[in-house]
Amino acid sequence: MMPNNYIGRDFASFDSGKIKVYYGSDVIDEDSQEFCFAVYKNNKEVFRRTNSELLNVAAGESPEAMLIAGLSLYLAK
């Protein structure tokens, strides 16, 4: 399967078939109401970070930059 990449005004994601990653308005932290980055495997969430956590490592504030920041945190765990 070829990965599907999606970028919008307030979100960015990709789905490789084995893993799906998402940053944006569809995943909100219940406590802080911040956008989140999430990783899903087999349709189950396995990793999540809030916007504030992502900003510590992000190279910008665009959805794409936040997606990359989330991926870097996930891969570094």
N, CA, C, O and CB atoms as a CASP TS submission, in Angstrom:
PFRMAT TS
TARGET T0000
AUTHOR 0000-0000-0000
METHOD Language model
MODEL 1
PARENT N/A
ATOM      1  N   MET     1       0.837  -1.187   0.000  1.00  0.00           N
ATOM      2  CA  MET     1       0.000   0.000   0.000  1.00  0.00           C
ATOM      3  C   MET     1       0.880   1.248   0.000  1.00  0.00           C
ATOM      4  O   MET     1       1.842   1.342   0.763  1.00  0.00           O
ATOM      5  CB  MET     1      -0.952  -0.001   1.217  1.00  0.00           C
ATOM      6  N   MET     2       0.548   2.174  -0.840  1.00  0.00           N
ATOM      7  CA  MET     2       1.247   3.458  -0.860  1.00  0.00           C
ATOM      8  C   MET     2       0.715   4.318   0.283  1.00  0.00           C
ATOM      9  O   MET     2      -0.494   4.353   0.512  1.00  0.00           O
ATOM     10  CB  MET     2       1.068   4.182  -2.237  1.00  0.00           C
ATOM     11  N   PRO     3       1.591   5.009   0.999  1.00  0.00           N
ATOM     12  CA  PRO     3       1.120   5.883   2.086  1.00  0.00           C
ATOM     13  C   PRO     3       0.239   7.010   1.542  1.00  0.00           C
ATOM     14  O   PRO     3       0.468   7.545   0.457  1.00  0.00           O
ATOM     15  CB  PRO     3       2.319   6.476   2.858  1.00  0.00           C
ATOM     16  N   ASN     4      -0.761   7.343   2.329  1.00  0.00           N
ATOM     17  CA  ASN     4      -1.616   8.478   2.019  1.00  0.00           C
ATOM     18  C   ASN     4      -1.255   9.615   2.952  1.00  0.00           C
ATOM     19  O   ASN     4      -1.250   9.447   4.171  1.00  0.00           O
ATOM     20  CB  ASN     4      -3.119   8.109   2.144  1.00  0.00           C
ATOM     21  N   ASN     5      -0.952  10.774   2.382  1.00  0.00           N
ATOM     22  CA  ASN     5      -0.591  11.960   3.157  1.00  0.00           C
ATOM     23  C   ASN     5      -1.713  12.980   3.045  1.00  0.00           C
ATOM     24  O   ASN     5      -2.272  13.200   1.971  1.00  0.00           O
ATOM     25  CB  ASN     5       0.760  12.565   2.668  1.00  0.00           C
ATOM     26  N   TYR     6      -2.028  13.599   4.181  1.00  0.00           N
ATOM     27  CA  TYR     6      -3.095  14.593   4.218  1.00  0.00           C
ATOM     28  C   TYR     6      -2.596  15.825   4.966  1.00  0.00           C
ATOM     29  O   TYR     6      -1.990  15.710   6.032  1.00  0.00           O
ATOM     30  CB  TYR     6      -4.378  14.016   4.889  1.00  0.00           C
ATOM     31  N   ILE     7      -2.854  17.000   4.402  1.00  0.00           N
ATOM     32  CA  ILE     7      -2.498  18.259   5.056  1.00  0.00           C
ATOM     33  C   ILE     7      -3.660  19.217   4.868  1.00  0.00           C
ATOM     34  O   ILE     7      -4.162  19.408   3.760  1.00  0.00           O
ATOM     35  CB  ILE     7      -1.165  18.859   4.479  1.00  0.00           C
ATOM     36  N   GLY     8      -4.072  19.811   5.969  1.00  0.00           N
ATOM     37  CA  GLY     8      -5.132  20.805   5.930  1.00  0.00           C
ATOM     38  C   GLY     8      -4.716  22.034   6.718  1.00  0.00           C
ATOM     39  O   GLY     8      -3.575  22.139   7.165  1.00  0.00           O
ATOM     40  N   ARG     9      -5.636  22.949   6.882  1.00  0.00           N
ATOM     41  CA  ARG     9      -5.349  24.193   7.587  1.00  0.00           C
ATOM     42  C   ARG     9      -4.984  23.941   9.041  1.00  0.00           C
ATOM     43  O   ARG     9      -4.124  24.632   9.587  1.00  0.00           O
ATOM     44  CB  ARG     9      -6.540  25.129   7.508  1.00  0.00           C
ATOM     45  N   ASP    10      -5.628  22.952   9.684  1.00  0.00           N
ATOM     46  CA  ASP    10      -5.380  22.715  11.108  1.00  0.00           C
ATOM     47  C   ASP    10      -5.041  21.258  11.429  1.00  0.00           C
ATOM     48  O   ASP    10      -5.211  20.816  12.565  1.00  0.00           O
ATOM     49  CB  ASP    10      -6.586  23.134  11.908  1.00  0.00           C
ATOM     50  N   PHE    11      -4.561  20.510  10.425  1.00  0.00           N
ATOM     51  CA  PHE    11      -4.165  19.130  10.675  1.00  0.00           C
ATOM     52  C   PHE    11      -3.152  18.654   9.635  1.00  0.00           C
ATOM     53  O   PHE    11      -3.026  19.225   8.552  1.00  0.00           O
ATOM     54  CB  PHE    11      -5.392  18.216  10.676  1.00  0.00           C
ATOM     55  N   ALA    12      -2.437  17.590  10.000  1.00  0.00           N
ATOM     56  CA  ALA    12      -1.555  16.880   9.070  1.00  0.00           C
ATOM     57  C   ALA    12      -1.533  15.424   9.504  1.00  0.00           C
ATOM     58  O   ALA    12      -1.563  15.136  10.701  1.00  0.00           O
ATOM     59  CB  ALA    12      -0.098  17.500   9.046  1.00  0.00           C
ATOM     60  N   SER    13      -1.481  14.507   8.554  1.00  0.00           N
ATOM     61  CA  SER    13      -1.463  13.086   8.910  1.00  0.00           C
ATOM     62  C   SER    13      -0.922  12.261   7.753  1.00  0.00           C
ATOM     63  O   SER    13      -0.811  12.728   6.619  1.00  0.00           O
ATOM     64  CB  SER    13      -2.874  12.601   9.297  1.00  0.00           C
ATOM     65  N   PHE    14      -0.592  11.028   8.078  1.00  0.00           N
ATOM     66  CA  PHE    14      -0.349  10.047   7.032  1.00  0.00           C
ATOM     67  C   PHE    14      -0.756   8.680   7.534  1.00  0.00           C
ATOM     68  O   PHE    14      -0.759   8.404   8.734  1.00  0.00           O
ATOM     69  CB  PHE    14       1.129  10.051   6.592  1.00  0.00           C
ATOM     70  N   ASP    15      -1.099   7.834   6.582  1.00  0.00           N
ATOM     71  CA  ASP    15      -1.541   6.476   6.872  1.00  0.00           C
ATOM     72  C   ASP    15      -0.781   5.553   5.942  1.00  0.00           C
ATOM     73  O   ASP    15      -0.941   5.612   4.723  1.00  0.00           O
ATOM     74  CB  ASP    15      -3.095   6.314   6.701  1.00  0.00           C
ATOM     75  N   SER    16       0.052   4.695   6.527  1.00  0.00           N
ATOM     76  CA  SER    16       0.853   3.781   5.717  1.00  0.00           C
ATOM     77  C   SER    16       0.208   2.403   5.593  1.00  0.00           C
ATOM     78  O   SER    16       0.732   1.529   4.903  1.00  0.00           O
ATOM     79  CB  SER    16       2.241   3.644   6.310  1.00  0.00           C
ATOM     80  N   GLY    17      -0.919   2.210   6.257  1.00  0.00           N
ATOM     81  CA  GLY    17      -1.544   0.896   6.297  1.00  0.00           C
ATOM     82  C   GLY    17      -1.179   0.167   7.582  1.00  0.00           C
ATOM     83  O   GLY    17      -2.031  -0.478   8.195  1.00  0.00           O
ATOM     84  N   LYS    18       0.083   0.266   7.994  1.00  0.00           N
ATOM     85  CA  LYS    18       0.541  -0.358   9.239  1.00  0.00           C
ATOM     86  C   LYS    18       0.474   0.611  10.401  1.00  0.00           C
ATOM     87  O   LYS    18       0.248   0.213  11.544  1.00  0.00           O
ATOM     88  CB  LYS    18       1.964  -0.877   9.083  1.00  0.00           C
ATOM     89  N   ILE    19       0.669   1.867  10.107  1.00  0.00           N
ATOM     90  CA  ILE    19       0.699   2.901  11.142  1.00  0.00           C
ATOM     91  C   ILE    19       0.012   4.148  10.599  1.00  0.00           C
ATOM     92  O   ILE    19       0.127   4.480   9.419  1.00  0.00           O
ATOM     93  CB  ILE    19       2.166   3.217  11.588  1.00  0.00           C
ATOM     94  N   LYS    20      -0.699   4.826  11.484  1.00  0.00           N
ATOM     95  CA  LYS    20      -1.320   6.097  11.132  1.00  0.00           C
ATOM     96  C   LYS    20      -0.859   7.118  12.156  1.00  0.00           C
ATOM     97  O   LYS    20      -0.882   6.854  13.358  1.00  0.00           O
ATOM     98  CB  LYS    20      -2.890   5.991  11.090  1.00  0.00           C
ATOM     99  N   VAL    21      -0.439   8.287  11.682  1.00  0.00           N
ATOM    100  CA  VAL    21      -0.060   9.375  12.591  1.00  0.00           C
ATOM    101  C   VAL    21      -0.913  10.584  12.251  1.00  0.00           C
ATOM    102  O   VAL    21      -1.255  10.811  11.090  1.00  0.00           O
ATOM    103  CB  VAL    21       1.473   9.716  12.483  1.00  0.00           C
ATOM    104  N   TYR    22      -1.253  11.358  13.275  1.00  0.00           N
ATOM    105  CA  TYR    22      -2.153  12.489  13.095  1.00  0.00           C
ATOM    106  C   TYR    22      -1.801  13.597  14.073  1.00  0.00           C
ATOM    107  O   TYR    22      -1.503  13.343  15.240  1.00  0.00           O
ATOM    108  CB  TYR    22      -3.614  12.056  13.277  1.00  0.00           C
ATOM    109  N   TYR    23      -1.840  14.821  13.587  1.00  0.00           N
ATOM    110  CA  TYR    23      -1.762  16.000  14.445  1.00  0.00           C
ATOM    111  C   TYR    23      -2.896  16.927  14.029  1.00  0.00           C
ATOM    112  O   TYR    23      -3.072  17.201  12.841  1.00  0.00           O
ATOM    113  CB  TYR    23      -0.354  16.716  14.338  1.00  0.00           C
ATOM    114  N   GLY    24      -3.661  17.409  14.995  1.00  0.00           N
ATOM    115  CA  GLY    24      -4.656  18.403  14.648  1.00  0.00           C
ATOM    116  C   GLY    24      -5.890  18.416  15.514  1.00  0.00           C
ATOM    117  O   GLY    24      -5.912  17.884  16.624  1.00  0.00           O
ATOM    118  N   SER    25      -6.924  19.045  14.967  1.00  0.00           N
ATOM    119  CA  SER    25      -8.132  19.367  15.713  1.00  0.00           C
ATOM    120  C   SER    25      -9.033  18.176  16.007  1.00  0.00           C
ATOM    121  O   SER    25      -9.951  18.303  16.817  1.00  0.00           O
ATOM    122  CB  SER    25      -8.904  20.377  14.969  1.00  0.00           C
ATOM    123  N   ASP    26      -8.808  17.034  15.388  1.00  0.00           N
ATOM    124  CA  ASP    26      -9.641  15.864  15.671  1.00  0.00           C
ATOM    125  C   ASP    26      -9.208  15.110  16.918  1.00  0.00           C
ATOM    126  O   ASP    26      -9.953  14.266  17.416  1.00  0.00           O
ATOM    127  CB  ASP    26      -9.622  14.930  14.496  1.00  0.00           C
ATOM    128  N   VAL    27      -8.012  15.399  17.433  1.00  0.00           N
ATOM    129  CA  VAL    27      -7.524  14.758  18.655  1.00  0.00           C
ATOM    130  C   VAL    27      -7.205  15.877  19.649  1.00  0.00           C
ATOM    131  O   VAL    27      -6.225  16.605  19.489  1.00  0.00           O
ATOM    132  CB  VAL    27      -6.250  13.844  18.375  1.00  0.00           C
ATOM    133  N   ILE    28      -8.040  16.001  20.666  1.00  0.00           N
ATOM    134  CA  ILE    28      -7.937  17.085  21.651  1.00  0.00           C
ATOM    135  C   ILE    28      -7.667  16.497  23.028  1.00  0.00           C
ATOM    136  O   ILE    28      -8.287  15.508  23.417  1.00  0.00           O
ATOM    137  CB  ILE    28      -9.232  17.946  21.671  1.00  0.00           C
ATOM    138  N   ASP    29      -6.742  17.105  23.767  1.00  0.00           N
ATOM    139  CA  ASP    29      -6.484  16.715  25.150  1.00  0.00           C
ATOM    140  C   ASP    29      -7.661  17.165  26.019  1.00  0.00           C
ATOM    141  O   ASP    29      -8.044  18.334  25.986  1.00  0.00           O
ATOM    142  CB  ASP    29      -5.141  17.328  25.665  1.00  0.00           C
ATOM    143  N   GLU    30      -8.223  16.260  26.781  1.00  0.00           N
ATOM    144  CA  GLU    30      -9.408  16.576  27.583  1.00  0.00           C
ATOM    145  C   GLU    30      -9.132  17.617  28.658  1.00  0.00           C
ATOM    146  O   GLU    30     -10.004  18.430  28.963  1.00  0.00           O
ATOM    147  CB  GLU    30      -9.942  15.322  28.226  1.00  0.00           C
ATOM    148  N   ASP    31      -7.937  17.607  29.238  1.00  0.00           N
ATOM    149  CA  ASP    31      -7.613  18.539  30.316  1.00  0.00           C
ATOM    150  C   ASP    31      -7.278  19.935  29.806  1.00  0.00           C
ATOM    151  O   ASP    31      -7.847  20.921  30.275  1.00  0.00           O
ATOM    152  CB  ASP    31      -6.456  18.008  31.123  1.00  0.00           C
ATOM    153  N   SER    32      -6.367  20.023  28.857  1.00  0.00           N
ATOM    154  CA  SER    32      -5.877  21.331  28.396  1.00  0.00           C
ATOM    155  C   SER    32      -6.627  21.865  27.178  1.00  0.00           C
ATOM    156  O   SER    32      -6.500  23.044  26.846  1.00  0.00           O
ATOM    157  CB  SER    32      -4.410  21.236  28.069  1.00  0.00           C
ATOM    158  N   GLN    33      -7.400  21.021  26.513  1.00  0.00           N
ATOM    159  CA  GLN    33      -8.112  21.378  25.280  1.00  0.00           C
ATOM    160  C   GLN    33      -7.158  21.718  24.125  1.00  0.00           C
ATOM    161  O   GLN    33      -7.540  22.403  23.177  1.00  0.00           O
ATOM    162  CB  GLN    33      -9.036  22.562  25.543  1.00  0.00           C
ATOM    163  N   GLU    34      -5.914  21.232  24.217  1.00  0.00           N
ATOM    164  CA  GLU    34      -4.921  21.453  23.156  1.00  0.00           C
ATOM    165  C   GLU    34      -5.061  20.395  22.072  1.00  0.00           C
ATOM    166  O   GLU    34      -5.503  19.273  22.323  1.00  0.00           O
ATOM    167  CB  GLU    34      -3.487  21.436  23.734  1.00  0.00           C
ATOM    168  N   PHE    35      -4.667  20.787  20.840  1.00  0.00           N
ATOM    169  CA  PHE    35      -4.524  19.804  19.775  1.00  0.00           C
ATOM    170  C   PHE    35      -3.454  18.803  20.207  1.00  0.00           C
ATOM    171  O   PHE    35      -2.577  19.123  21.010  1.00  0.00           O
ATOM    172  CB  PHE    35      -4.154  20.487  18.407  1.00  0.00           C
ATOM    173  N   CYS    36      -3.538  17.591  19.665  1.00  0.00           N
ATOM    174  CA  CYS    36      -2.558  16.553  19.994  1.00  0.00           C
ATOM    175  C   CYS    36      -2.022  15.880  18.742  1.00  0.00           C
ATOM    176  O   CYS    36      -2.614  15.941  17.665  1.00  0.00           O
ATOM    177  CB  CYS    36      -3.179  15.510  20.918  1.00  0.00           C
ATOM    178  N   PHE    37      -0.883  15.239  18.927  1.00  0.00           N
ATOM    179  CA  PHE    37      -0.292  14.326  17.955  1.00  0.00           C
ATOM    180  C   PHE    37      -0.572  12.925  18.485  1.00  0.00           C
ATOM    181  O   PHE    37      -0.413  12.669  19.679  1.00  0.00           O
ATOM    182  CB  PHE    37       1.269  14.590  17.748  1.00  0.00           C
ATOM    183  N   ALA    38      -0.983  12.025  17.611  1.00  0.00           N
ATOM    184  CA  ALA    38      -1.257  10.649  18.037  1.00  0.00           C
ATOM    185  C   ALA    38      -0.748   9.661  16.992  1.00  0.00           C
ATOM    186  O   ALA    38      -0.739   9.939  15.793  1.00  0.00           O
ATOM    187  CB  ALA    38      -2.770  10.443  18.278  1.00  0.00           C
ATOM    188  N   VAL    39      -0.321   8.492  17.489  1.00  0.00           N
ATOM    189  CA  VAL    39       0.104   7.383  16.638  1.00  0.00           C
ATOM    190  C   VAL    39      -0.860   6.230  16.894  1.00  0.00           C
ATOM    191  O   VAL    39      -1.190   5.914  18.037  1.00  0.00           O
ATOM    192  CB  VAL    39       1.604   6.962  16.924  1.00  0.00           C
ATOM    193  N   TYR    40      -1.305   5.608  15.801  1.00  0.00           N
ATOM    194  CA  TYR    40      -2.230   4.479  15.882  1.00  0.00           C
ATOM    195  C   TYR    40      -1.626   3.274  15.174  1.00  0.00           C
ATOM    196  O   TYR    40      -1.106   3.388  14.064  1.00  0.00           O
ATOM    197  CB  TYR    40      -3.604   4.842  15.264  1.00  0.00           C
ATOM    198  N   LYS    41      -1.702   2.130  15.822  1.00  0.00           N
ATOM    199  CA  LYS    41      -1.341   0.853  15.209  1.00  0.00           C
ATOM    200  C   LYS    41      -2.537  -0.068  15.362  1.00  0.00           C
ATOM    201  O   LYS    41      -3.083  -0.205  16.457  1.00  0.00           O
ATOM    202  CB  LYS    41      -0.048   0.231  15.862  1.00  0.00           C
ATOM    203  N   ASN    42      -2.945  -0.699  14.274  1.00  0.00           N
ATOM    204  CA  ASN    42      -4.128  -1.564  14.288  1.00  0.00           C
ATOM    205  C   ASN    42      -5.336  -0.834  14.876  1.00  0.00           C
ATOM    206  O   ASN    42      -6.107  -1.401  15.650  1.00  0.00           O
ATOM    207  CB  ASN    42      -3.845  -2.845  15.088  1.00  0.00           C
ATOM    208  N   ASN    43      -5.480   0.427  14.494  1.00  0.00           N
ATOM    209  CA  ASN    43      -6.585   1.292  14.939  1.00  0.00           C
ATOM    210  C   ASN    43      -6.627   1.519  16.442  1.00  0.00           C
ATOM    211  O   ASN    43      -7.662   1.910  16.980  1.00  0.00           O
ATOM    212  CB  ASN    43      -7.889   0.705  14.504  1.00  0.00           C
ATOM    213  N   LYS    44      -5.517   1.280  17.123  1.00  0.00           N
ATOM    214  CA  LYS    44      -5.427   1.509  18.561  1.00  0.00           C
ATOM    215  C   LYS    44      -4.372   2.589  18.812  1.00  0.00           C
ATOM    216  O   LYS    44      -3.260   2.512  18.288  1.00  0.00           O
ATOM    217  CB  LYS    44      -5.076   0.185  19.326  1.00  0.00           C
ATOM    218  N   GLU    45      -4.729   3.597  19.619  1.00  0.00           N
ATOM    219  CA  GLU    45      -3.774   4.652  19.927  1.00  0.00           C
ATOM    220  C   GLU    45      -2.657   4.091  20.805  1.00  0.00           C
ATOM    221  O   GLU    45      -2.912   3.465  21.834  1.00  0.00           O
ATOM    222  CB  GLU    45      -4.476   5.843  20.626  1.00  0.00           C
ATOM    223  N   VAL    46      -1.395   4.331  20.373  1.00  0.00           N
ATOM    224  CA  VAL    46      -0.243   3.816  21.120  1.00  0.00           C
ATOM    225  C   VAL    46       0.670   4.926  21.632  1.00  0.00           C
ATOM    226  O   VAL    46       1.594   4.661  22.400  1.00  0.00           O
ATOM    227  CB  VAL    46       0.553   2.870  20.248  1.00  0.00           C
ATOM    228  N   PHE    47       0.418   6.174  21.209  1.00  0.00           N
ATOM    229  CA  PHE    47       1.279   7.286  21.610  1.00  0.00           C
ATOM    230  C   PHE    47       0.510   8.577  21.413  1.00  0.00           C
ATOM    231  O   PHE    47      -0.207   8.733  20.424  1.00  0.00           O
ATOM    232  CB  PHE    47       2.612   7.299  20.797  1.00  0.00           C
ATOM    233  N   ARG    48       0.659   9.528  22.372  1.00  0.00           N
ATOM    234  CA  ARG    48      -0.001  10.828  22.248  1.00  0.00           C
ATOM    235  C   ARG    48       0.837  11.894  22.944  1.00  0.00           C
ATOM    236  O   ARG    48       1.389  11.658  24.018  1.00  0.00           O
ATOM    237  CB  ARG    48      -1.432  10.783  22.846  1.00  0.00           C
ATOM    238  N   ARG    49       0.928  13.069  22.323  1.00  0.00           N
ATOM    239  CA  ARG    49       1.589  14.220  22.924  1.00  0.00           C
ATOM    240  C   ARG    49       0.760  15.462  22.621  1.00  0.00           C
ATOM    241  O   ARG    49       0.161  15.574  21.551  1.00  0.00           O
ATOM    242  CB  ARG    49       3.052  14.375  22.393  1.00  0.00           C
ATOM    243  N   THR    50       0.730  16.397  23.576  1.00  0.00           N
ATOM    244  CA  THR    50      -0.024  17.632  23.404  1.00  0.00           C
ATOM    245  C   THR    50       0.774  18.651  22.597  1.00  0.00           C
ATOM    246  O   THR    50       1.982  18.515  22.402  1.00  0.00           O
ATOM    247  CB  THR    50      -0.405  18.216  24.764  1.00  0.00           C
ATOM    248  N   ASN    51       0.066  19.668  22.139  1.00  0.00           N
ATOM    249  CA  ASN    51       0.680  20.759  21.397  1.00  0.00           C
ATOM    250  C   ASN    51       1.842  21.376  22.173  1.00  0.00           C
ATOM    251  O   ASN    51       2.897  21.640  21.597  1.00  0.00           O
ATOM    252  CB  ASN    51      -0.359  21.824  21.073  1.00  0.00           C
ATOM    253  N   SER    52       1.659  21.610  23.476  1.00  0.00           N
ATOM    254  CA  SER    52       2.725  22.193  24.305  1.00  0.00           C
ATOM    255  C   SER    52       3.971  21.323  24.321  1.00  0.00           C
ATOM    256  O   SER    52       5.089  21.833  24.250  1.00  0.00           O
ATOM    257  CB  SER    52       2.230  22.402  25.732  1.00  0.00           C
ATOM    258  N   GLU    53       3.782  20.013  24.414  1.00  0.00           N
ATOM    259  CA  GLU    53       4.921  19.099  24.416  1.00  0.00           C
ATOM    260  C   GLU    53       5.626  19.127  23.057  1.00  0.00           C
ATOM    261  O   GLU    53       6.854  19.061  22.994  1.00  0.00           O
ATOM    262  CB  GLU    53       4.464  17.662  24.757  1.00  0.00           C
ATOM    263  N   LEU    54       4.867  19.223  21.989  1.00  0.00           N
ATOM    264  CA  LEU    54       5.446  19.249  20.650  1.00  0.00           C
ATOM    265  C   LEU    54       6.242  20.522  20.409  1.00  0.00           C
ATOM    266  O   LEU    54       7.284  20.490  19.754  1.00  0.00           O
ATOM    267  CB  LEU    54       4.356  19.116  19.602  1.00  0.00           C
ATOM    268  N   LEU    55       5.757  21.642  20.933  1.00  0.00           N
ATOM    269  CA  LEU    55       6.447  22.921  20.707  1.00  0.00           C
ATOM    270  C   LEU    55       7.862  22.938  21.276  1.00  0.00           C
ATOM    271  O   LEU    55       8.690  23.739  20.843  1.00  0.00           O
ATOM    272  CB  LEU    55       5.648  24.053  21.317  1.00  0.00           C
ATOM    273  N   ASN    56       8.149  22.064  22.243  1.00  0.00           N
ATOM    274  CA  ASN    56       9.504  21.983  22.803  1.00  0.00           C
ATOM    275  C   ASN    56      10.528  21.489  21.794  1.00  0.00           C
ATOM    276  O   ASN    56      11.721  21.750  21.948  1.00  0.00           O
ATOM    277  CB  ASN    56       9.511  21.073  24.008  1.00  0.00           C
ATOM    278  N   VAL    57      10.079  20.778  20.763  1.00  0.00           N
ATOM    279  CA  VAL    57      11.013  20.225  19.776  1.00  0.00           C
ATOM    280  C   VAL    57      10.679  20.624  18.338  1.00  0.00           C
ATOM    281  O   VAL    57      11.437  20.302  17.423  1.00  0.00           O
ATOM    282  CB  VAL    57      11.031  18.721  19.883  1.00  0.00           C
ATOM    283  N   ALA    58       9.579  21.307  18.128  1.00  0.00           N
ATOM    284  CA  ALA    58       9.125  21.631  16.771  1.00  0.00           C
ATOM    285  C   ALA    58       9.963  22.740  16.141  1.00  0.00           C
ATOM    286  O   ALA    58      10.492  23.612  16.830  1.00  0.00           O
ATOM    287  CB  ALA    58       7.656  22.045  16.792  1.00  0.00           C
ATOM    288  N   ALA    59      10.068  22.682  14.826  1.00  0.00           N
ATOM    289  CA  ALA    59      10.790  23.699  14.061  1.00  0.00           C
ATOM    290  C   ALA    59       9.796  24.649  13.405  1.00  0.00           C
ATOM    291  O   ALA    59       9.999  25.086  12.272  1.00  0.00           O
ATOM    292  CB  ALA    59      11.704  23.043  12.992  1.00  0.00           C
ATOM    293  N   GLY    60       8.735  24.963  14.114  1.00  0.00           N
ATOM    294  CA  GLY    60       7.690  25.842  13.605  1.00  0.00           C
ATOM    295  C   GLY    60       6.373  25.460  14.238  1.00  0.00           C
ATOM    296  O   GLY    60       6.322  24.583  15.101  1.00  0.00           O
ATOM    297  N   GLU    61       5.297  26.120  13.809  1.00  0.00           N
ATOM    298  CA  GLU    61       3.989  25.861  14.397  1.00  0.00           C
ATOM    299  C   GLU    61       2.969  25.359  13.387  1.00  0.00           C
ATOM    300  O   GLU    61       1.791  25.219  13.717  1.00  0.00           O
ATOM    301  CB  GLU    61       3.474  27.104  15.049  1.00  0.00           C
ATOM    302  N   SER    62       3.400  25.088  12.168  1.00  0.00           N
ATOM    303  CA  SER    62       2.478  24.574  11.155  1.00  0.00           C
ATOM    304  C   SER    62       2.089  23.138  11.503  1.00  0.00           C
ATOM    305  O   SER    62       2.812  22.464  12.237  1.00  0.00           O
ATOM    306  CB  SER    62       3.117  24.643   9.736  1.00  0.00           C
ATOM    307  N   PRO    63       0.963  22.668  10.987  1.00  0.00           N
ATOM    308  CA  PRO    63       0.598  21.271  11.237  1.00  0.00           C
ATOM    309  C   PRO    63       1.690  20.294  10.802  1.00  0.00           C
ATOM    310  O   PRO    63       1.917  19.279  11.461  1.00  0.00           O
ATOM    311  CB  PRO    63      -0.696  20.938  10.517  1.00  0.00           C
ATOM    312  N   GLU    64       2.362  20.599   9.696  1.00  0.00           N
ATOM    313  CA  GLU    64       3.427  19.707   9.224  1.00  0.00           C
ATOM    314  C   GLU    64       4.588  19.680  10.209  1.00  0.00           C
ATOM    315  O   GLU    64       5.136  18.614  10.487  1.00  0.00           O
ATOM    316  CB  GLU    64       3.924  20.147   7.836  1.00  0.00           C
ATOM    317  N   ALA    65       4.972  20.844  10.743  1.00  0.00           N
ATOM    318  CA  ALA    65       6.065  20.903  11.715  1.00  0.00           C
ATOM    319  C   ALA    65       5.695  20.154  12.986  1.00  0.00           C
ATOM    320  O   ALA    65       6.540  19.496  13.593  1.00  0.00           O
ATOM    321  CB  ALA    65       6.417  22.360  12.044  1.00  0.00           C
ATOM    322  N   MET    66       4.431  20.255  13.389  1.00  0.00           N
ATOM    323  CA  MET    66       3.986  19.559  14.597  1.00  0.00           C
ATOM    324  C   MET    66       3.945  18.045  14.372  1.00  0.00           C
ATOM    325  O   MET    66       4.254  17.270  15.278  1.00  0.00           O
ATOM    326  CB  MET    66       2.597  20.070  15.029  1.00  0.00           C
ATOM    327  N   LEU    67       3.565  17.632  13.172  1.00  0.00           N
ATOM    328  CA  LEU    67       3.568  16.206  12.843  1.00  0.00           C
ATOM    329  C   LEU    67       4.985  15.652  12.914  1.00  0.00           C
ATOM    330  O   LEU    67       5.202  14.576  13.470  1.00  0.00           O
ATOM    331  CB  LEU    67       2.969  15.967  11.443  1.00  0.00           C
ATOM    332  N   ILE    68       5.950  16.376  12.357  1.00  0.00           N
ATOM    333  CA  ILE    68       7.353  15.947  12.394  1.00  0.00           C
ATOM    334  C   ILE    68       7.862  15.923  13.828  1.00  0.00           C
ATOM    335  O   ILE    68       8.586  15.002  14.207  1.00  0.00           O
ATOM    336  CB  ILE    68       8.233  16.879  11.532  1.00  0.00           C
ATOM    337  N   ALA    69       7.499  16.912  14.628  1.00  0.00           N
ATOM    338  CA  ALA    69       7.902  16.924  16.037  1.00  0.00           C
ATOM    339  C   ALA    69       7.345  15.711  16.760  1.00  0.00           C
ATOM    340  O   ALA    69       8.054  15.068  17.534  1.00  0.00           O
ATOM    341  CB  ALA    69       7.432  18.213  16.728  1.00  0.00           C
ATOM    342  N   GLY    70       6.098  15.398  16.517  1.00  0.00           N
ATOM    343  CA  GLY    70       5.482  14.214  17.131  1.00  0.00           C
ATOM    344  C   GLY    70       6.168  12.936  16.716  1.00  0.00           C
ATOM    345  O   GLY    70       6.415  12.061  17.546  1.00  0.00           O
ATOM    346  N   LEU    71       6.479  12.818  15.433  1.00  0.00           N
ATOM    347  CA  LEU    71       7.196  11.636  14.954  1.00  0.00           C
ATOM    348  C   LEU    71       8.562  11.510  15.610  1.00  0.00           C
ATOM    349  O   LEU    71       8.977  10.411  15.977  1.00  0.00           O
ATOM    350  CB  LEU    71       7.351  11.688  13.438  1.00  0.00           C
ATOM    351  N   SER    72       9.260  12.624  15.759  1.00  0.00           N
ATOM    352  CA  SER    72      10.592  12.562  16.376  1.00  0.00           C
ATOM    353  C   SER    72      10.489  12.139  17.831  1.00  0.00           C
ATOM    354  O   SER    72      11.330  11.374  18.302  1.00  0.00           O
ATOM    355  CB  SER    72      11.305  13.923  16.272  1.00  0.00           C
ATOM    356  N   LEU    73       9.487  12.611  18.556  1.00  0.00           N
ATOM    357  CA  LEU    73       9.298  12.180  19.942  1.00  0.00           C
ATOM    358  C   LEU    73       8.930  10.706  20.015  1.00  0.00           C
ATOM    359  O   LEU    73       9.419   9.980  20.881  1.00  0.00           O
ATOM    360  CB  LEU    73       8.216  13.021  20.620  1.00  0.00           C
ATOM    361  N   TYR    74       8.076  10.268  19.112  1.00  0.00           N
ATOM    362  CA  TYR    74       7.680   8.856  19.084  1.00  0.00           C
ATOM    363  C   TYR    74       8.870   7.950  18.800  1.00  0.00           C
ATOM    364  O   TYR    74       9.048   6.930  19.465  1.00  0.00           O
ATOM    365  CB  TYR    74       6.593   8.629  18.034  1.00  0.00           C
ATOM    366  N   LEU    75       9.673   8.313  17.830  1.00  0.00           N
ATOM    367  CA  LEU    75      10.824   7.488  17.460  1.00  0.00           C
ATOM    368  C   LEU    75      11.919   7.512  18.531  1.00  0.00           C
ATOM    369  O   LEU    75      12.707   6.571  18.631  1.00  0.00           O
ATOM    370  CB  LEU    75      11.395   7.960  16.128  1.00  0.00           C
ATOM    371  N   ALA    76      11.971   8.574  19.323  1.00  0.00           N
ATOM    372  CA  ALA    76      12.994   8.695  20.375  1.00  0.00           C
ATOM    373  C   ALA    76      12.612   7.984  21.661  1.00  0.00           C
ATOM    374  O   ALA    76      13.444   7.842  22.557  1.00  0.00           O
ATOM    375  CB  ALA    76      13.255  10.147  20.675  1.00  0.00           C
ATOM    376  N   LYS    77      11.374   7.536  21.766  1.00  0.00           N
ATOM    377  CA  LYS    77      10.939   6.916  23.024  1.00  0.00           C
ATOM    378  C   LYS    77      11.574   5.576  23.266  1.00  0.00           C
ATOM    379  O   LYS    77      11.302   4.939  24.284  1.00  0.00           O
ATOM    380  CB  LYS    77       9.453   6.762  23.039  1.00  0.00           C
TER
END
